[in-house]
Amino acid sequence: MTASHPSSPVPPSAVAKAYRYDWQLFADWCQAAELRALPADPVTIALYLDENPAATNTHRVRLTAINSVHQRTGYPAPGTARALRDRLTRRTRPRPDLRDQARDVIAHLPTTGWPGGLFGRRDALLLVLSCYLHLSPTEIGRLRRSDIIFTGPEIHVRGGHDITVPADLEDPRAGTAPVYLRWARLQAFNDRHPTNRMVAESLLAATPVTDNTIIGTQPLPRIRFDGPLLPAFDRWGHEPLGRSGLSRHAVTSIASAHLSGNARHRPDRTVRHFDDGWTDVVEDVATAAYSDPTDGDESTSEFVDYTADELAAKYDAGIAARRAGAESMAELDDAFDDLDSRTAELLARTEALLDTMGG
């Protein structure tokens, strides 16, 4: 093995008491192998675990110790590499193929109505990611909206993953692309109309998906808020203020409930209107906050190319307007002086009158 750069010093406080033995074992092995322990490369960790056989749980503890020391010293945790995690979380039994079961569940999830359509569209994508693409609950909860790219013929999943699947548009009910596009377009609609009332009205007016539904392949609108791909909702369909994604336990619970047939039914609710004017204000504020000058909006000011004579005329007109304003404001000094004099005179007369009455 070739010598590597020397390891960075590790302060004693960076090694938790529970991980001292496992970290020291790794550091000694790196020194003997002439490899750097801090910061360590994922390949170094893979070599270390390979040359020091142990039970899977023991390797997990070793990896946790290495990650802990790196994080305490300000380095990224090298043990989070996907290949390492996949190896340590590999099941002793083959993972059951739930694609057919999930496909049947997805085909019957609601895509319209409120709040059923909201939860149905989100949970359908959750099942696609879990049962079609085999992402773990933690990975699903961490996905951002920008981590999935739809190109037309394919869908790419990024965010630490390198997954590309064909857009199976022939299955409008439960295909990967149709399920994703229904959810992504609803989030894009919410970008432009960030109120639950507008989203609810859209879902109540939406057409239910059938086997003959044609899926459009036009590009998705630009993401205005790159939040979690699968956000958490309360039972009324409201997002929490922190706009957090689903937790690992929530993803597991939702998927298990649907696959076991125990998911709760959400009856449609009537959307009540309270026209107090604030809905328009919310939409205006959101539009202003997320507006892009390159969107070609009609309100965007255009550049006007003036000639030299036109610029000179506008300059002279501006100077004249400022001079006229200054002259008109100068006349106010006399008016204010007169007002001060009258106020002082009135105050003196009032004080004299009060003295007379007091005497």
PyMOL commands that set and color helices and strands:
alter all, ss='L'
color gray80, all
select helices_A, chain A and resi 12-14+17-33+42-51+56-72+78-80+82-88+99-107+116-132+137-142+145-147+176-192+196-205+248-260+278-290+293-295+308-330+332-358
alter helices_A, ss='H'
color red, helices_A
select strands_A, chain A and resi 148-150+154-157+163-166
alter strands_A, ss='S'
color yellow, strands_A
deselect
rebuild
show_as cartoon
